[in-house]
Amino acid sequence: MMLVRILVTGACGQIGSELVPLLRERYGKDNVIASDIVVEKLKMLSEPYEVINVLDREKLEKVIKEYDIDIIYHLAAILSAKGEENPQLCYQVNINGTYNVLEAARVGGVEKVIIPSSIAVFGPETPDNPGEITILKPRTMYGISKVFAELAGEYYYHKYGLDVRGLRFPGIISWKTPPGGGTTDYAVEVFYAAIEKGHYTYFVREDTTLPMMYMPDALKALIQLMEADNSRLRYRFYNVSGMSFSARELTEVIKKFIPYFTVEYKPDERQKIADSWPSRLDDTAAREDWDWKPDWDLERMAKDMIENLSKKLRKRV
Ligand SMILES: NC(=O)c1ccc[n+]([C@@H]2O[C@H](COP(=O)([O-])OP(=O)(O)OC[C@H]3O[C@@H](n4cnc5c(N)ncnc54)[C@H](O)[C@@H]3O)[C@@H](O)[C@H]2O)c1
């Protein structure tokens, strides 16, 4: 086990709430400092935690110094759909916040910063099944902010030797903590609705096909990339892919487990965002450079989601 001190920003979110316990298991409880802007939720993660608004660089610098942080997982962000409701806040948190984290890491002598990027860096001009080097002309403020994070991360790596790494995640599906306002949230909401009401109204068309990943694979990727030997890395930001399916295919799989489940498709403004993203992405480089391999496919994920969510919601299906 490496002896490291890790700071996680945005730790109370969908990913952080599962990543923090896993990191604590791996690196020791006291070596993983959870932080978020939300005080109440932080208490659920248990100590050590610090309230950090990533717009407050002084606080970031103070915490990095106080705990002698080596690695930062920078998860704090405003996600795609929420970002289109409030692009100004998205700009502030995702662009200024990421800049603050990189600057605080640089002056604080942090070794590595891991930043999740997203399929939102792609846009309508991106070819389907894109690799790492492709057209990045997103149409959302969230996507723009993730392109900034990637480019700024590479800049800090080449200019200052700060080891910034990241993953272009597809939509993440999980049952422990609800998602925070992304375009792929339907792929999680549908499970809650299927179990609780037997009915779901999608906010996308039935043929909407996007890349997705089950949380255990996302957590594995976040740790594997962080631990990967830098000399093997051709890129700072890697595509990772788990599965791709249409809303209709998702419905069909859920029906195998919940036969009475019914759906409607009523696309709203989020359809436009979904349509601007590729339906799958090429993660060959991650497989070659740091041995990435997802474990979960659509059917196994759906079965596991239904089992765990019905227990959590105390509802038999
Ligand atoms: N969940 C996905 O499907 C997905 C897909 C691709 C990329 N990502 C990326 O992964 C990272 C984590 O995503 P998530 O799904 O856990 O998001 P989330 O929305 O569930 O959580 C984000 C957390 O950031 C916190 N936050 C918001 N503003 C803040 C601020 N000013 N200072 C500090 N904290 C603040 C929120 O309180 C929240 O707990 C993000 O960078 C996101 O862009 C997520």
The ligand as an SDF file (V2000), in Angstrom:
LIG
                    3D

 44 48  0  0  0  0  0  0  0  0999 V2000
  -21.9850   11.0880  -12.5790 N   0  0  0  0  0  0  0  0  0  0  0  0
  -21.7220   11.0430  -13.8790 C   0  0  0  0  0  0  0  0  0  0  0  0
  -22.4750   10.4530  -14.6590 O   0  0  0  0  0  0  0  0  0  0  0  0
  -20.4690   11.7110  -14.4060 C   0  0  0  0  0  0  0  0  0  0  0  0
  -20.1180   11.5110  -15.7370 C   0  0  0  0  0  0  0  0  0  0  0  0
  -18.9790   12.1210  -16.2370 C   0  0  0  0  0  0  0  0  0  0  0  0
  -18.2020   12.8890  -15.4040 C   0  0  0  0  0  0  0  0  0  0  0  0
  -18.5480   13.0860  -14.1010 N   0  0  0  0  0  0  0  0  0  0  0  0
  -17.7050   13.9430  -13.2730 C   0  0  0  0  0  0  0  0  0  0  0  0
  -17.3730   13.3050  -12.0580 O   0  0  0  0  0  0  0  0  0  0  0  0
  -17.2530   14.2820  -11.0130 C   0  0  0  0  0  0  0  0  0  0  0  0
  -18.1470   13.8950   -9.8560 C   0  0  0  0  0  0  0  0  0  0  0  0
  -19.4590   13.8050  -10.3470 O   0  0  0  0  0  0  0  0  0  0  0  0
  -20.7130   13.3560   -9.4830 P   0  0  0  0  0  0  0  0  0  0  0  0
  -21.5910   12.5910  -10.3770 O   0  0  0  0  0  0  0  0  0  0  0  0
  -20.2760   12.7700   -8.2160 O   0  0  0  0  0  0  0  0  0  0  0  0
  -21.3920   14.7730   -9.2600 O   0  0  0  0  0  0  0  0  0  0  0  0
  -22.4830   15.2300   -8.1730 P   0  0  0  0  0  0  0  0  0  0  0  0
  -23.2470   16.3500   -8.7540 O   0  0  0  0  0  0  0  0  0  0  0  0
  -23.2190   14.0530   -7.6730 O   0  0  0  0  0  0  0  0  0  0  0  0
  -21.5470   15.7610   -7.0020 O   0  0  0  0  0  0  0  0  0  0  0  0
  -20.8070   16.9330   -7.1090 C   0  0  0  0  0  0  0  0  0  0  0  0
  -20.5040   17.4390   -5.7170 C   0  0  0  0  0  0  0  0  0  0  0  0
  -19.8390   18.7150   -5.8510 O   0  0  0  0  0  0  0  0  0  0  0  0
  -20.3010   19.5430   -4.8120 C   0  0  0  0  0  0  0  0  0  0  0  0
  -20.0970   20.9580   -5.1520 N   0  0  0  0  0  0  0  0  0  0  0  0
  -20.8520   21.7530   -5.9520 C   0  0  0  0  0  0  0  0  0  0  0  0
  -20.3540   23.0030   -5.9610 N   0  0  0  0  0  0  0  0  0  0  0  0
  -19.2500   23.0000   -5.1730 C   0  0  0  0  0  0  0  0  0  0  0  0
  -18.3110   23.9840   -4.7770 C   0  0  0  0  0  0  0  0  0  0  0  0
  -18.4070   25.2520   -5.2070 N   0  0  0  0  0  0  0  0  0  0  0  0
  -17.3100   23.6290   -3.9600 N   0  0  0  0  0  0  0  0  0  0  0  0
  -17.2090   22.3590   -3.4930 C   0  0  0  0  0  0  0  0  0  0  0  0
  -18.0750   21.3850   -3.8150 N   0  0  0  0  0  0  0  0  0  0  0  0
  -19.0840   21.6970   -4.6570 C   0  0  0  0  0  0  0  0  0  0  0  0
  -21.7690   19.1860   -4.6310 C   0  0  0  0  0  0  0  0  0  0  0  0
  -22.2170   19.5470   -3.3270 O   0  0  0  0  0  0  0  0  0  0  0  0
  -21.7570   17.6820   -4.8630 C   0  0  0  0  0  0  0  0  0  0  0  0
  -21.6670   16.9700   -3.6350 O   0  0  0  0  0  0  0  0  0  0  0  0
  -17.6000   15.6200  -11.6470 C   0  0  0  0  0  0  0  0  0  0  0  0
  -16.4180   16.2770  -12.0230 O   0  0  0  0  0  0  0  0  0  0  0  0
  -18.3720   15.2310  -12.8770 C   0  0  0  0  0  0  0  0  0  0  0  0
  -18.2650   16.2000  -13.8660 O   0  0  0  0  0  0  0  0  0  0  0  0
  -19.6810   12.5040  -13.5830 C   0  0  0  0  0  0  0  0  0  0  0  0
  1  2  1  0
  2  3  2  0
  2  4  1  0
  4  5  1  0
  4 44  2  0
  5  6  2  0
  6  7  1  0
  7  8  2  0
  8  9  1  0
  8 44  1  0
  9 10  1  0
  9 42  1  0
 10 11  1  0
 11 12  1  0
 11 40  1  0
 12 13  1  0
 13 14  1  0
 14 15  2  0
 14 16  1  0
 14 17  1  0
 17 18  1  0
 18 19  2  0
 18 20  1  0
 18 21  1  0
 21 22  1  0
 22 23  1  0
 23 24  1  0
 23 38  1  0
 24 25  1  0
 25 26  1  0
 25 36  1  0
 26 27  1  0
 26 35  1  0
 27 28  2  0
 28 29  1  0
 29 30  1  0
 29 35  2  0
 30 31  1  0
 30 32  2  0
 32 33  1  0
 33 34  2  0
 34 35  1  0
 36 37  1  0
 36 38  1  0
 38 39  1  0
 40 41  1  0
 40 42  1  0
 42 43  1  0
M  CHG  2   8   1  16  -1
M  END
$$$$
